[in-house]
């Protein structure tokens, strides 16, 4: 494993379209997190998984956002009916299950909604 | 919900000067972590602090966790141009949010040679 992998690196989409991002965590990491970051701000929590179970979802997240981790390995984040306000860097991170560990972030997917 | 605030938002220093950023949480934290994000990059984990009053050092970087586990600081001695970037603190909650981190807005450090 070389780290957390995210695809695509960049996505430009028209308003109203659906987009899906993929994250491949470090293989031995049970926990997977999705964050969103806009310019000049810290990462904002979206949701996280322990294995395939989605343990928490931000109340700030509208119903247009959904995330899955079907086999406890890779995860997808889908945004339906994109809006210009969805433009941001979407970061995925993973960490081991036991104890308190730092996150390993991927390079992110930059979404631009035009 | 939990809020984590950082000050200052920006810090410009001359190379060789010291730098400190402060982090405050609205709630008691289970742990605090620090990350560095270079321009155009992603956050990279630096360190975690768990115990009340804990102090850890990494070369020129000193990290502290407050006695009440609600505040923290990062101090860099004799900054170098390689220290440029945004430094984030991130607080860990308790209960079902044990593994989730809430990030501060970051302190952008600029180092002038």
Contacts between the chains, C-beta under 8 A, distances in Angstrom:
chain1	res1	chain2	res2	distance
A	31	B	99	5.6
A	33	B	100	7.4
A	33	B	101	7.9
A	35	B	103	7.6
A	40	B	105	7.6
A	41	B	105	5.7
A	41	B	106	7.5
A	42	B	4	7.9
A	42	B	6	7.8
A	42	B	88	5.2
A	42	B	90	7.7
A	42	B	103	3.6
A	42	B	104	5.4
A	42	B	105	4.9
A	42	B	106	5.1
A	43	B	43	6.6
A	43	B	88	7.5
A	43	B	90	8.0
A	43	B	103	4.8
A	44	B	103	7.4
A	45	B	100	6.1
A	45	B	101	7.3
A	45	B	102	6.6
A	45	B	103	7.8
A	48	B	99	6.8
A	48	B	100	5.8
A	50	B	99	7.4
A	55	B	96	6.6
A	55	B	99	7.8
A	56	B	96	6.5
A	56	B	97	6.4
A	56	B	100	6.1
A	59	B	1	7.8
A	91	B	42	6.3
A	91	B	43	7.5
A	95	B	99	7.0
A	100	B	30	7.1
A	100	B	31	4.8
A	100	B	48	6.0
A	100	B	50	6.2
A	100	B	92	6.4
A	100	B	99	7.9
A	101	B	48	7.5
A	102	B	33	5.6
A	102	B	35	7.8
A	102	B	45	3.3
A	102	B	46	7.9
A	102	B	47	7.7
A	102	B	48	5.7
A	103	B	33	7.7
A	103	B	35	7.8
A	103	B	43	7.5
A	103	B	45	6.1
A	103	B	101	6.9
A	104	B	45	6.9
A	105	B	42	4.4
A	105	B	43	5.1
A	105	B	44	7.2
A	106	B	42	6.7
A	107	B	41	7.8
A	107	B	42	5.4
A	108	B	42	5.6
